[in-house]
Amino acid sequence: MVENTHVDVKRLSFERAIEELETIVRRLEEGKVPLEESVTIYERGEALKRRCEELLRQAEARVDKITTDSAGQPAGTEPLDVQ
């Protein structure tokens, strides 16, 4: 993936955000990035992490809405098995 720090994080899908975040982590772990660039991509990584968390919260809320009735009680569906 070619890192594009000009794309607004708020417009990225979960998959794109996590992919870019993984690239940033990999680059930082290699230790071959100059200090100034490290700071810049670390900041972008933080924004990407927040975006992923936001999207996960939204997805969780949607699943909760689907699996509960109007009184907030389970609607008889099976729990989501995420592995």
mmCIF file of the N, C-alpha and C atoms, coordinates in Angstrom:
data_MODEL
# 
_entry.id   MODEL 
# 
loop_
_atom_site.group_PDB 
_atom_site.id 
_atom_site.type_symbol 
_atom_site.label_atom_id 
_atom_site.label_alt_id 
_atom_site.label_comp_id 
_atom_site.label_asym_id 
_atom_site.label_entity_id 
_atom_site.label_seq_id 
_atom_site.pdbx_PDB_ins_code 
_atom_site.Cartn_x 
_atom_site.Cartn_y 
_atom_site.Cartn_z 
_atom_site.occupancy 
_atom_site.B_iso_or_equiv 
_atom_site.pdbx_formal_charge 
_atom_site.auth_seq_id 
_atom_site.auth_comp_id 
_atom_site.auth_asym_id 
_atom_site.auth_atom_id 
_atom_site.pdbx_PDB_model_num 
ATOM 1   N N  . MET A 1 1  ? 0.834   -1.180  0.000  1.00 0.00 ? 1  MET A N  1 
ATOM 2   C CA . MET A 1 1  ? 0.000   0.000   0.000  1.00 0.00 ? 1  MET A CA 1 
ATOM 3   C C  . MET A 1 1  ? 0.872   1.234   0.000  1.00 0.00 ? 1  MET A C  1 
ATOM 4   N N  . VAL A 1 2  ? 0.547   2.183   -0.798 1.00 0.00 ? 2  VAL A N  1 
ATOM 5   C CA . VAL A 1 2  ? 1.254   3.450   -0.812 1.00 0.00 ? 2  VAL A CA 1 
ATOM 6   C C  . VAL A 1 2  ? 0.586   4.344   0.220  1.00 0.00 ? 2  VAL A C  1 
ATOM 7   N N  . GLU A 1 3  ? 1.399   4.797   1.180  1.00 0.00 ? 3  GLU A N  1 
ATOM 8   C CA . GLU A 1 3  ? 0.854   5.643   2.241  1.00 0.00 ? 3  GLU A CA 1 
ATOM 9   C C  . GLU A 1 3  ? 0.465   6.992   1.659  1.00 0.00 ? 3  GLU A C  1 
ATOM 10  N N  . ASN A 1 4  ? -0.754  7.412   1.935  1.00 0.00 ? 4  ASN A N  1 
ATOM 11  C CA . ASN A 1 4  ? -1.232  8.700   1.438  1.00 0.00 ? 4  ASN A CA 1 
ATOM 12  C C  . ASN A 1 4  ? -1.701  9.518   2.625  1.00 0.00 ? 4  ASN A C  1 
ATOM 13  N N  . THR A 1 5  ? -0.811  10.317  3.170  1.00 0.00 ? 5  THR A N  1 
ATOM 14  C CA . THR A 1 5  ? -1.131  11.096  4.361  1.00 0.00 ? 5  THR A CA 1 
ATOM 15  C C  . THR A 1 5  ? -2.008  12.295  4.039  1.00 0.00 ? 5  THR A C  1 
ATOM 16  N N  . HIS A 1 6  ? -2.365  12.482  2.782  1.00 0.00 ? 6  HIS A N  1 
ATOM 17  C CA . HIS A 1 6  ? -3.214  13.608  2.402  1.00 0.00 ? 6  HIS A CA 1 
ATOM 18  C C  . HIS A 1 6  ? -4.692  13.249  2.440  1.00 0.00 ? 6  HIS A C  1 
ATOM 19  N N  . VAL A 1 7  ? -5.017  11.956  2.485  1.00 0.00 ? 7  VAL A N  1 
ATOM 20  C CA . VAL A 1 7  ? -6.406  11.527  2.532  1.00 0.00 ? 7  VAL A CA 1 
ATOM 21  C C  . VAL A 1 7  ? -6.926  11.781  3.948  1.00 0.00 ? 7  VAL A C  1 
ATOM 22  N N  . ASP A 1 8  ? -8.093  12.417  4.046  1.00 0.00 ? 8  ASP A N  1 
ATOM 23  C CA . ASP A 1 8  ? -8.708  12.709  5.332  1.00 0.00 ? 8  ASP A CA 1 
ATOM 24  C C  . ASP A 1 8  ? -9.061  11.400  6.027  1.00 0.00 ? 8  ASP A C  1 
ATOM 25  N N  . VAL A 1 9  ? -8.548  11.221  7.230  1.00 0.00 ? 9  VAL A N  1 
ATOM 26  C CA . VAL A 1 9  ? -8.771  9.998   7.996  1.00 0.00 ? 9  VAL A CA 1 
ATOM 27  C C  . VAL A 1 9  ? -10.262 9.740   8.179  1.00 0.00 ? 9  VAL A C  1 
ATOM 28  N N  . LYS A 1 10 ? -11.049 10.788  8.354  1.00 0.00 ? 10 LYS A N  1 
ATOM 29  C CA . LYS A 1 10 ? -12.485 10.644  8.596  1.00 0.00 ? 10 LYS A CA 1 
ATOM 30  C C  . LYS A 1 10 ? -13.233 10.080  7.398  1.00 0.00 ? 10 LYS A C  1 
ATOM 31  N N  . ARG A 1 11 ? -12.587 10.025  6.256  1.00 0.00 ? 11 ARG A N  1 
ATOM 32  C CA . ARG A 1 11 ? -13.244 9.502   5.052  1.00 0.00 ? 11 ARG A CA 1 
ATOM 33  C C  . ARG A 1 11 ? -12.845 8.063   4.757  1.00 0.00 ? 11 ARG A C  1 
ATOM 34  N N  . LEU A 1 12 ? -11.916 7.521   5.538  1.00 0.00 ? 12 LEU A N  1 
ATOM 35  C CA . LEU A 1 12 ? -11.421 6.175   5.272  1.00 0.00 ? 12 LEU A CA 1 
ATOM 36  C C  . LEU A 1 12 ? -12.364 5.107   5.825  1.00 0.00 ? 12 LEU A C  1 
ATOM 37  N N  . SER A 1 13 ? -12.452 4.006   5.092  1.00 0.00 ? 13 SER A N  1 
ATOM 38  C CA . SER A 1 13 ? -13.179 2.847   5.600  1.00 0.00 ? 13 SER A CA 1 
ATOM 39  C C  . SER A 1 13 ? -12.317 2.199   6.688  1.00 0.00 ? 13 SER A C  1 
ATOM 40  N N  . PHE A 1 14 ? -12.921 1.323   7.462  1.00 0.00 ? 14 PHE A N  1 
ATOM 41  C CA . PHE A 1 14 ? -12.175 0.616   8.503  1.00 0.00 ? 14 PHE A CA 1 
ATOM 42  C C  . PHE A 1 14 ? -10.995 -0.130  7.883  1.00 0.00 ? 14 PHE A C  1 
ATOM 43  N N  . GLU A 1 15 ? -11.254 -0.819  6.795  1.00 0.00 ? 15 GLU A N  1 
ATOM 44  C CA . GLU A 1 15 ? -10.220 -1.640  6.171  1.00 0.00 ? 15 GLU A CA 1 
ATOM 45  C C  . GLU A 1 15 ? -9.035  -0.791  5.698  1.00 0.00 ? 15 GLU A C  1 
ATOM 46  N N  . ARG A 1 16 ? -9.331  0.337   5.064  1.00 0.00 ? 16 ARG A N  1 
ATOM 47  C CA . ARG A 1 16 ? -8.250  1.225   4.604  1.00 0.00 ? 16 ARG A CA 1 
ATOM 48  C C  . ARG A 1 16 ? -7.481  1.815   5.781  1.00 0.00 ? 16 ARG A C  1 
ATOM 49  N N  . ALA A 1 17 ? -8.205  2.225   6.820  1.00 0.00 ? 17 ALA A N  1 
ATOM 50  C CA . ALA A 1 17 ? -7.559  2.826   7.989  1.00 0.00 ? 17 ALA A CA 1 
ATOM 51  C C  . ALA A 1 17 ? -6.659  1.826   8.694  1.00 0.00 ? 17 ALA A C  1 
ATOM 52  N N  . ILE A 1 18 ? -7.130  0.608   8.890  1.00 0.00 ? 18 ILE A N  1 
ATOM 53  C CA . ILE A 1 18 ? -6.326  -0.393  9.584  1.00 0.00 ? 18 ILE A CA 1 
ATOM 54  C C  . ILE A 1 18 ? -5.117  -0.787  8.744  1.00 0.00 ? 18 ILE A C  1 
ATOM 55  N N  . GLU A 1 19 ? -5.291  -0.842  7.433  1.00 0.00 ? 19 GLU A N  1 
ATOM 56  C CA . GLU A 1 19 ? -4.178  -1.174  6.538  1.00 0.00 ? 19 GLU A CA 1 
ATOM 57  C C  . GLU A 1 19 ? -3.087  -0.106  6.628  1.00 0.00 ? 19 GLU A C  1 
ATOM 58  N N  . GLU A 1 20 ? -3.487  1.149   6.591  1.00 0.00 ? 20 GLU A N  1 
ATOM 59  C CA . GLU A 1 20 ? -2.515  2.232   6.687  1.00 0.00 ? 20 GLU A CA 1 
ATOM 60  C C  . GLU A 1 20 ? -1.858  2.247   8.063  1.00 0.00 ? 20 GLU A C  1 
ATOM 61  N N  . LEU A 1 21 ? -2.638  1.993   9.103  1.00 0.00 ? 21 LEU A N  1 
ATOM 62  C CA . LEU A 1 21 ? -2.095  1.947   10.460 1.00 0.00 ? 21 LEU A CA 1 
ATOM 63  C C  . LEU A 1 21 ? -1.051  0.837   10.588 1.00 0.00 ? 21 LEU A C  1 
ATOM 64  N N  . GLU A 1 22 ? -1.326  -0.327  10.020 1.00 0.00 ? 22 GLU A N  1 
ATOM 65  C CA . GLU A 1 22 ? -0.368  -1.428  10.047 1.00 0.00 ? 22 GLU A CA 1 
ATOM 66  C C  . GLU A 1 22 ? 0.923   -1.054  9.322  1.00 0.00 ? 22 GLU A C  1 
ATOM 67  N N  . THR A 1 23 ? 0.804   -0.329  8.216  1.00 0.00 ? 23 THR A N  1 
ATOM 68  C CA . THR A 1 23 ? 1.978   0.119   7.476  1.00 0.00 ? 23 THR A CA 1 
ATOM 69  C C  . THR A 1 23 ? 2.811   1.072   8.325  1.00 0.00 ? 23 THR A C  1 
ATOM 70  N N  . ILE A 1 24 ? 2.145   1.991   9.005  1.00 0.00 ? 24 ILE A N  1 
ATOM 71  C CA . ILE A 1 24 ? 2.850   2.948   9.862  1.00 0.00 ? 24 ILE A CA 1 
ATOM 72  C C  . ILE A 1 24 ? 3.568   2.222   10.985 1.00 0.00 ? 24 ILE A C  1 
ATOM 73  N N  . VAL A 1 25 ? 2.896   1.289   11.640 1.00 0.00 ? 25 VAL A N  1 
ATOM 74  C CA . VAL A 1 25 ? 3.513   0.535   12.735 1.00 0.00 ? 25 VAL A CA 1 
ATOM 75  C C  . VAL A 1 25 ? 4.745   -0.218  12.234 1.00 0.00 ? 25 VAL A C  1 
ATOM 76  N N  . ARG A 1 26 ? 4.611   -0.852  11.090 1.00 0.00 ? 26 ARG A N  1 
ATOM 77  C CA . ARG A 1 26 ? 5.726   -1.600  10.506 1.00 0.00 ? 26 ARG A CA 1 
ATOM 78  C C  . ARG A 1 26 ? 6.921   -0.677  10.258 1.00 0.00 ? 26 ARG A C  1 
ATOM 79  N N  . ARG A 1 27 ? 6.647   0.495   9.679  1.00 0.00 ? 27 ARG A N  1 
ATOM 80  C CA . ARG A 1 27 ? 7.728   1.446   9.386  1.00 0.00 ? 27 ARG A CA 1 
ATOM 81  C C  . ARG A 1 27 ? 8.403   1.931   10.666 1.00 0.00 ? 27 ARG A C  1 
ATOM 82  N N  . LEU A 1 28 ? 7.605   2.237   11.668 1.00 0.00 ? 28 LEU A N  1 
ATOM 83  C CA . LEU A 1 28 ? 8.179   2.714   12.926 1.00 0.00 ? 28 LEU A CA 1 
ATOM 84  C C  . LEU A 1 28 ? 8.981   1.615   13.624 1.00 0.00 ? 28 LEU A C  1 
ATOM 85  N N  . GLU A 1 29 ? 8.493   0.385   13.563 1.00 0.00 ? 29 GLU A N  1 
ATOM 86  C CA . GLU A 1 29 ? 9.209   -0.722  14.182 1.00 0.00 ? 29 GLU A CA 1 
ATOM 87  C C  . GLU A 1 29 ? 10.548  -0.994  13.504 1.00 0.00 ? 29 GLU A C  1 
ATOM 88  N N  . GLU A 1 30 ? 10.632  -0.742  12.203 1.00 0.00 ? 30 GLU A N  1 
ATOM 89  C CA . GLU A 1 30 ? 11.897  -0.932  11.482 1.00 0.00 ? 30 GLU A CA 1 
ATOM 90  C C  . GLU A 1 30 ? 12.960  0.052   11.949 1.00 0.00 ? 30 GLU A C  1 
ATOM 91  N N  . GLY A 1 31 ? 12.533  1.212   12.435 1.00 0.00 ? 31 GLY A N  1 
ATOM 92  C CA . GLY A 1 31 ? 13.474  2.201   12.957 1.00 0.00 ? 31 GLY A CA 1 
ATOM 93  C C  . GLY A 1 31 ? 14.299  2.920   11.905 1.00 0.00 ? 31 GLY A C  1 
ATOM 94  N N  . LYS A 1 32 ? 13.860  2.892   10.673 1.00 0.00 ? 32 LYS A N  1 
ATOM 95  C CA . LYS A 1 32 ? 14.623  3.519   9.588  1.00 0.00 ? 32 LYS A CA 1 
ATOM 96  C C  . LYS A 1 32 ? 14.012  4.835   9.122  1.00 0.00 ? 32 LYS A C  1 
ATOM 97  N N  . VAL A 1 33 ? 13.054  5.352   9.881  1.00 0.00 ? 33 VAL A N  1 
ATOM 98  C CA . VAL A 1 33 ? 12.367  6.579   9.507  1.00 0.00 ? 33 VAL A CA 1 
ATOM 99  C C  . VAL A 1 33 ? 13.013  7.743   10.259 1.00 0.00 ? 33 VAL A C  1 
ATOM 100 N N  . PRO A 1 34 ? 13.352  8.816   9.557  1.00 0.00 ? 34 PRO A N  1 
ATOM 101 C CA . PRO A 1 34 ? 13.932  9.983   10.229 1.00 0.00 ? 34 PRO A CA 1 
ATOM 102 C C  . PRO A 1 34 ? 12.996  10.506  11.324 1.00 0.00 ? 34 PRO A C  1 
ATOM 103 N N  . LEU A 1 35 ? 13.564  11.137  12.344 1.00 0.00 ? 35 LEU A N  1 
ATOM 104 C CA . LEU A 1 35 ? 12.820  11.579  13.510 1.00 0.00 ? 35 LEU A CA 1 
ATOM 105 C C  . LEU A 1 35 ? 11.594  12.416  13.154 1.00 0.00 ? 35 LEU A C  1 
ATOM 106 N N  . GLU A 1 36 ? 11.744  13.446  12.346 1.00 0.00 ? 36 GLU A N  1 
ATOM 107 C CA . GLU A 1 36 ? 10.608  14.316  12.006 1.00 0.00 ? 36 GLU A CA 1 
ATOM 108 C C  . GLU A 1 36 ? 9.492   13.537  11.328 1.00 0.00 ? 36 GLU A C  1 
ATOM 109 N N  . GLU A 1 37 ? 9.862   12.671  10.408 1.00 0.00 ? 37 GLU A N  1 
ATOM 110 C CA . GLU A 1 37 ? 8.848   11.857  9.724  1.00 0.00 ? 37 GLU A CA 1 
ATOM 111 C C  . GLU A 1 37 ? 8.206   10.879  10.699 1.00 0.00 ? 37 GLU A C  1 
ATOM 112 N N  . SER A 1 38 ? 8.987   10.349  11.635 1.00 0.00 ? 38 SER A N  1 
ATOM 113 C CA . SER A 1 38 ? 8.449   9.443   12.647 1.00 0.00 ? 38 SER A CA 1 
ATOM 114 C C  . SER A 1 38 ? 7.350   10.120  13.443 1.00 0.00 ? 38 SER A C  1 
ATOM 115 N N  . VAL A 1 39 ? 7.591   11.359  13.853 1.00 0.00 ? 39 VAL A N  1 
ATOM 116 C CA . VAL A 1 39 ? 6.597   12.102  14.620 1.00 0.00 ? 39 VAL A CA 1 
ATOM 117 C C  . VAL A 1 39 ? 5.341   12.321  13.785 1.00 0.00 ? 39 VAL A C  1 
ATOM 118 N N  . THR A 1 40 ? 5.529   12.693  12.542 1.00 0.00 ? 40 THR A N  1 
ATOM 119 C CA . THR A 1 40 ? 4.397   12.959  11.649 1.00 0.00 ? 40 THR A CA 1 
ATOM 120 C C  . THR A 1 40 ? 3.566   11.701  11.424 1.00 0.00 ? 40 THR A C  1 
ATOM 121 N N  . ILE A 1 41 ? 4.212   10.594  11.126 1.00 0.00 ? 41 ILE A N  1 
ATOM 122 C CA . ILE A 1 41 ? 3.437   9.379   10.858 1.00 0.00 ? 41 ILE A CA 1 
ATOM 123 C C  . ILE A 1 41 ? 2.866   8.790   12.149 1.00 0.00 ? 41 ILE A C  1 
ATOM 124 N N  . TYR A 1 42 ? 3.526   9.029   13.277 1.00 0.00 ? 42 TYR A N  1 
ATOM 125 C CA . TYR A 1 42 ? 2.966   8.595   14.553 1.00 0.00 ? 42 TYR A CA 1 
ATOM 126 C C  . TYR A 1 42 ? 1.655   9.339   14.820 1.00 0.00 ? 42 TYR A C  1 
ATOM 127 N N  . GLU A 1 43 ? 1.648   10.649  14.568 1.00 0.00 ? 43 GLU A N  1 
ATOM 128 C CA . GLU A 1 43 ? 0.423   11.436  14.747 1.00 0.00 ? 43 GLU A CA 1 
ATOM 129 C C  . GLU A 1 43 ? -0.688  10.918  13.839 1.00 0.00 ? 43 GLU A C  1 
ATOM 130 N N  . ARG A 1 44 ? -0.344  10.607  12.600 1.00 0.00 ? 44 ARG A N  1 
ATOM 131 C CA . ARG A 1 44 ? -1.352  10.055  11.676 1.00 0.00 ? 44 ARG A CA 1 
ATOM 132 C C  . ARG A 1 44 ? -1.823  8.704   12.186 1.00 0.00 ? 44 ARG A C  1 
ATOM 133 N N  . GLY A 1 45 ? -0.914  7.916   12.708 1.00 0.00 ? 45 GLY A N  1 
ATOM 134 C CA . GLY A 1 45 ? -1.284  6.617   13.269 1.00 0.00 ? 45 GLY A CA 1 
ATOM 135 C C  . GLY A 1 45 ? -2.287  6.753   14.406 1.00 0.00 ? 45 GLY A C  1 
ATOM 136 N N  . GLU A 1 46 ? -2.094  7.752   15.247 1.00 0.00 ? 46 GLU A N  1 
ATOM 137 C CA . GLU A 1 46 ? -3.036  8.002   16.339 1.00 0.00 ? 46 GLU A CA 1 
ATOM 138 C C  . GLU A 1 46 ? -4.416  8.357   15.787 1.00 0.00 ? 46 GLU A C  1 
ATOM 139 N N  . ALA A 1 47 ? -4.455  9.185   14.750 1.00 0.00 ? 47 ALA A N  1 
ATOM 140 C CA . ALA A 1 47 ? -5.730  9.556   14.128 1.00 0.00 ? 47 ALA A CA 1 
ATOM 141 C C  . ALA A 1 47 ? -6.389  8.325   13.498 1.00 0.00 ? 47 ALA A C  1 
ATOM 142 N N  . LEU A 1 48 ? -5.599  7.479   12.879 1.00 0.00 ? 48 LEU A N  1 
ATOM 143 C CA . LEU A 1 48 ? -6.133  6.256   12.267 1.00 0.00 ? 48 LEU A CA 1 
ATOM 144 C C  . LEU A 1 48 ? -6.685  5.323   13.339 1.00 0.00 ? 48 LEU A C  1 
ATOM 145 N N  . LYS A 1 49 ? -5.991  5.211   14.455 1.00 0.00 ? 49 LYS A N  1 
ATOM 146 C CA . LYS A 1 49 ? -6.448  4.370   15.557 1.00 0.00 ? 49 LYS A CA 1 
ATOM 147 C C  . LYS A 1 49 ? -7.796  4.866   16.079 1.00 0.00 ? 49 LYS A C  1 
ATOM 148 N N  . ARG A 1 50 ? -7.918  6.169   16.251 1.00 0.00 ? 50 ARG A N  1 
ATOM 149 C CA . ARG A 1 50 ? -9.189  6.742   16.702 1.00 0.00 ? 50 ARG A CA 1 
ATOM 150 C C  . ARG A 1 50 ? -10.305 6.463   15.695 1.00 0.00 ? 50 ARG A C  1 
ATOM 151 N N  . ARG A 1 51 ? -9.990  6.566   14.403 1.00 0.00 ? 51 ARG A N  1 
ATOM 152 C CA . ARG A 1 51 ? -10.978 6.288   13.358 1.00 0.00 ? 51 ARG A CA 1 
ATOM 153 C C  . ARG A 1 51 ? -11.448 4.842   13.432 1.00 0.00 ? 51 ARG A C  1 
ATOM 154 N N  . CYS A 1 52 ? -10.514 3.918   13.584 1.00 0.00 ? 52 CYS A N  1 
ATOM 155 C CA . CYS A 1 52 ? -10.873 2.504   13.677 1.00 0.00 ? 52 CYS A CA 1 
ATOM 156 C C  . CYS A 1 52 ? -11.741 2.247   14.899 1.00 0.00 ? 52 CYS A C  1 
ATOM 157 N N  . GLU A 1 53 ? -11.391 2.848   16.037 1.00 0.00 ? 53 GLU A N  1 
ATOM 158 C CA . GLU A 1 53 ? -12.183 2.693   17.250 1.00 0.00 ? 53 GLU A CA 1 
ATOM 159 C C  . GLU A 1 53 ? -13.599 3.239   17.046 1.00 0.00 ? 53 GLU A C  1 
ATOM 160 N N  . GLU A 1 54 ? -13.694 4.392   16.393 1.00 0.00 ? 54 GLU A N  1 
ATOM 161 C CA . GLU A 1 54 ? -15.002 5.005   16.124 1.00 0.00 ? 54 GLU A CA 1 
ATOM 162 C C  . GLU A 1 54 ? -15.859 4.091   15.255 1.00 0.00 ? 54 GLU A C  1 
ATOM 163 N N  . LEU A 1 55 ? -15.270 3.557   14.191 1.00 0.00 ? 55 LEU A N  1 
ATOM 164 C CA . LEU A 1 55 ? -16.019 2.677   13.297 1.00 0.00 ? 55 LEU A CA 1 
ATOM 165 C C  . LEU A 1 55 ? -16.438 1.395   13.991 1.00 0.00 ? 55 LEU A C  1 
ATOM 166 N N  . LEU A 1 56 ? -15.582 0.866   14.864 1.00 0.00 ? 56 LEU A N  1 
ATOM 167 C CA . LEU A 1 56 ? -15.940 -0.338  15.611 1.00 0.00 ? 56 LEU A CA 1 
ATOM 168 C C  . LEU A 1 56 ? -17.087 -0.060  16.579 1.00 0.00 ? 56 LEU A C  1 
ATOM 169 N N  . ARG A 1 57 ? -17.065 1.106   17.246 1.00 0.00 ? 57 ARG A N  1 
ATOM 170 C CA . ARG A 1 57 ? -18.167 1.476   18.144 1.00 0.00 ? 57 ARG A CA 1 
ATOM 171 C C  . ARG A 1 57 ? -19.479 1.594   17.362 1.00 0.00 ? 57 ARG A C  1 
ATOM 172 N N  . GLN A 1 58 ? -19.409 2.182   16.173 1.00 0.00 ? 58 GLN A N  1 
ATOM 173 C CA . GLN A 1 58 ? -20.613 2.323   15.339 1.00 0.00 ? 58 GLN A CA 1 
ATOM 174 C C  . GLN A 1 58 ? -21.153 0.953   14.935 1.00 0.00 ? 58 GLN A C  1 
ATOM 175 N N  . ALA A 1 59 ? -20.257 0.062   14.546 1.00 0.00 ? 59 ALA A N  1 
ATOM 176 C CA . ALA A 1 59 ? -20.678 -1.280  14.142 1.00 0.00 ? 59 ALA A CA 1 
ATOM 177 C C  . ALA A 1 59 ? -21.283 -2.019  15.330 1.00 0.00 ? 59 ALA A C  1 
ATOM 178 N N  . GLU A 1 60 ? -20.668 -1.883  16.487 1.00 0.00 ? 60 GLU A N  1 
ATOM 179 C CA . GLU A 1 60 ? -21.194 -2.525  17.688 1.00 0.00 ? 60 GLU A CA 1 
ATOM 180 C C  . GLU A 1 60 ? -22.590 -1.998  18.024 1.00 0.00 ? 60 GLU A C  1 
ATOM 181 N N  . ALA A 1 61 ? -22.781 -0.701  17.904 1.00 0.00 ? 61 ALA A N  1 
ATOM 182 C CA . ALA A 1 61 ? -24.092 -0.106  18.175 1.00 0.00 ? 61 ALA A CA 1 
ATOM 183 C C  . ALA A 1 61 ? -25.139 -0.637  17.196 1.00 0.00 ? 61 ALA A C  1 
ATOM 184 N N  . ARG A 1 62 ? -24.752 -0.796  15.941 1.00 0.00 ? 62 ARG A N  1 
ATOM 185 C CA . ARG A 1 62 ? -25.690 -1.329  14.947 1.00 0.00 ? 62 ARG A CA 1 
ATOM 186 C C  . ARG A 1 62 ? -26.069 -2.768  15.270 1.00 0.00 ? 62 ARG A C  1 
ATOM 187 N N  . VAL A 1 63 ? -25.068 -3.567  15.681 1.00 0.00 ? 63 VAL A N  1 
ATOM 188 C CA . VAL A 1 63 ? -25.339 -4.967  16.039 1.00 0.00 ? 63 VAL A CA 1 
ATOM 189 C C  . VAL A 1 63 ? -26.238 -5.013  17.266 1.00 0.00 ? 63 VAL A C  1 
ATOM 190 N N  . ASP A 1 64 ? -25.958 -4.154  18.264 1.00 0.00 ? 64 ASP A N  1 
ATOM 191 C CA . ASP A 1 64 ? -26.801 -4.109  19.461 1.00 0.00 ? 64 ASP A CA 1 
ATOM 192 C C  . ASP A 1 64 ? -28.237 -3.763  19.095 1.00 0.00 ? 64 ASP A C  1 
ATOM 193 N N  . LYS A 1 65 ? -28.415 -2.834  18.186 1.00 0.00 ? 65 LYS A N  1 
ATOM 194 C CA . LYS A 1 65 ? -29.758 -2.417  17.775 1.00 0.00 ? 65 LYS A CA 1 
ATOM 195 C C  . LYS A 1 65 ? -30.494 -3.569  17.087 1.00 0.00 ? 65 LYS A C  1 
ATOM 196 N N  . ILE A 1 66 ? -29.766 -4.321  16.303 1.00 0.00 ? 66 ILE A N  1 
ATOM 197 C CA . ILE A 1 66 ? -30.358 -5.455  15.583 1.00 0.00 ? 66 ILE A CA 1 
ATOM 198 C C  . ILE A 1 66 ? -30.734 -6.565  16.551 1.00 0.00 ? 66 ILE A C  1 
ATOM 199 N N  . THR A 1 67 ? -29.935 -6.761  17.598 1.00 0.00 ? 67 THR A N  1 
ATOM 200 C CA . THR A 1 67 ? -30.121 -7.916  18.478 1.00 0.00 ? 67 THR A CA 1 
ATOM 201 C C  . THR A 1 67 ? -30.928 -7.622  19.738 1.00 0.00 ? 67 THR A C  1 
ATOM 202 N N  . THR A 1 68 ? -31.497 -6.418  19.862 1.00 0.00 ? 68 THR A N  1 
ATOM 203 C CA . THR A 1 68 ? -32.355 -6.115  21.012 1.00 0.00 ? 68 THR A CA 1 
ATOM 204 C C  . THR A 1 68 ? -33.706 -5.604  20.531 1.00 0.00 ? 68 THR A C  1 
ATOM 205 N N  . ASP A 1 69 ? -34.730 -5.840  21.353 1.00 0.00 ? 69 ASP A N  1 
ATOM 206 C CA . ASP A 1 69 ? -36.060 -5.336  20.999 1.00 0.00 ? 69 ASP A CA 1 
ATOM 207 C C  . ASP A 1 69 ? -36.232 -3.918  21.525 1.00 0.00 ? 69 ASP A C  1 
ATOM 208 N N  . SER A 1 70 ? -37.412 -3.365  21.362 1.00 0.00 ? 70 SER A N  1 
ATOM 209 C CA . SER A 1 70 ? -37.655 -1.970  21.741 1.00 0.00 ? 70 SER A CA 1 
ATOM 210 C C  . SER A 1 70 ? -37.496 -1.738  23.243 1.00 0.00 ? 70 SER A C  1 
ATOM 211 N N  . ALA A 1 71 ? -37.605 -2.787  24.051 1.00 0.00 ? 71 ALA A N  1 
ATOM 212 C CA . ALA A 1 71 ? -37.447 -2.668  25.501 1.00 0.00 ? 71 ALA A CA 1 
ATOM 213 C C  . ALA A 1 71 ? -35.997 -2.894  25.921 1.00 0.00 ? 71 ALA A C  1 
ATOM 214 N N  . GLY A 1 72 ? -35.109 -3.107  24.941 1.00 0.00 ? 72 GLY A N  1 
ATOM 215 C CA . GLY A 1 72 ? -33.699 -3.321  25.249 1.00 0.00 ? 72 GLY A CA 1 
ATOM 216 C C  . GLY A 1 72 ? -33.361 -4.750  25.639 1.00 0.00 ? 72 GLY A C  1 
ATOM 217 N N  . GLN A 1 73 ? -34.329 -5.644  25.463 1.00 0.00 ? 73 GLN A N  1 
ATOM 218 C CA . GLN A 1 73 ? -34.126 -7.053  25.803 1.00 0.00 ? 73 GLN A CA 1 
ATOM 219 C C  . GLN A 1 73 ? -33.588 -7.814  24.585 1.00 0.00 ? 73 GLN A C  1 
ATOM 220 N N  . PRO A 1 74 ? -32.811 -8.864  24.813 1.00 0.00 ? 74 PRO A N  1 
ATOM 221 C CA . PRO A 1 74 ? -32.313 -9.657  23.678 1.00 0.00 ? 74 PRO A CA 1 
ATOM 222 C C  . PRO A 1 74 ? -33.466 -10.123 22.801 1.00 0.00 ? 74 PRO A C  1 
ATOM 223 N N  . ALA A 1 75 ? -33.249 -10.063 21.505 1.00 0.00 ? 75 ALA A N  1 
ATOM 224 C CA . ALA A 1 75 ? -34.307 -10.397 20.548 1.00 0.00 ? 75 ALA A CA 1 
ATOM 225 C C  . ALA A 1 75 ? -34.258 -11.857 20.124 1.00 0.00 ? 75 ALA A C  1 
ATOM 226 N N  . GLY A 1 76 ? -33.586 -12.684 20.889 1.00 0.00 ? 76 GLY A N  1 
ATOM 227 C CA . GLY A 1 76 ? -33.572 -14.106 20.579 1.00 0.00 ? 76 GLY A CA 1 
ATOM 228 C C  . GLY A 1 76 ? -32.551 -14.504 19.543 1.00 0.00 ? 76 GLY A C  1 
ATOM 229 N N  . THR A 1 77 ? -31.601 -13.640 19.267 1.00 0.00 ? 77 THR A N  1 
ATOM 230 C CA . THR A 1 77 ? -30.570 -13.995 18.313 1.00 0.00 ? 77 THR A CA 1 
ATOM 231 C C  . THR A 1 77 ? -29.358 -14.534 19.044 1.00 0.00 ? 77 THR A C  1 
ATOM 232 N N  . GLU A 1 78 ? -28.528 -15.226 18.343 1.00 0.00 ? 78 GLU A N  1 
ATOM 233 C CA . GLU A 1 78 ? -27.307 -15.768 18.903 1.00 0.00 ? 78 GLU A CA 1 
ATOM 234 C C  . GLU A 1 78 ? -26.252 -14.665 19.019 1.00 0.00 ? 78 GLU A C  1 
ATOM 235 N N  . PRO A 1 79 ? -25.383 -14.735 20.042 1.00 0.00 ? 79 PRO A N  1 
ATOM 236 C CA . PRO A 1 79 ? -24.289 -13.750 20.139 1.00 0.00 ? 79 PRO A CA 1 
ATOM 237 C C  . PRO A 1 79 ? -23.368 -13.856 18.927 1.00 0.00 ? 79 PRO A C  1 
ATOM 238 N N  . LEU A 1 80 ? -22.804 -12.740 18.546 1.00 0.00 ? 80 LEU A N  1 
ATOM 239 C CA . LEU A 1 80 ? -21.878 -12.716 17.425 1.00 0.00 ? 80 LEU A CA 1 
ATOM 240 C C  . LEU A 1 80 ? -20.594 -13.403 17.836 1.00 0.00 ? 80 LEU A C  1 
ATOM 241 N N  . ASP A 1 81 ? -20.178 -14.426 17.117 1.00 0.00 ? 81 ASP A N  1 
ATOM 242 C CA . ASP A 1 81 ? -18.963 -15.172 17.425 1.00 0.00 ? 81 ASP A CA 1 
ATOM 243 C C  . ASP A 1 81 ? -17.836 -14.637 16.580 1.00 0.00 ? 81 ASP A C  1 
ATOM 244 N N  . VAL A 1 82 ? -17.005 -13.779 17.158 1.00 0.00 ? 82 VAL A N  1 
ATOM 245 C CA . VAL A 1 82 ? -15.897 -13.168 16.430 1.00 0.00 ? 82 VAL A CA 1 
ATOM 246 C C  . VAL A 1 82 ? -14.619 -13.870 16.832 1.00 0.00 ? 82 VAL A C  1 
ATOM 247 N N  . GLN A 1 83 ? -13.950 -14.439 15.857 1.00 0.00 ? 83 GLN A N  1 
ATOM 248 C CA . GLN A 1 83 ? -12.679 -15.116 16.141 1.00 0.00 ? 83 GLN A CA 1 
ATOM 249 C C  . GLN A 1 83 ? -11.631 -14.671 15.186 1.00 0.00 ? 83 GLN A C  1 
# 
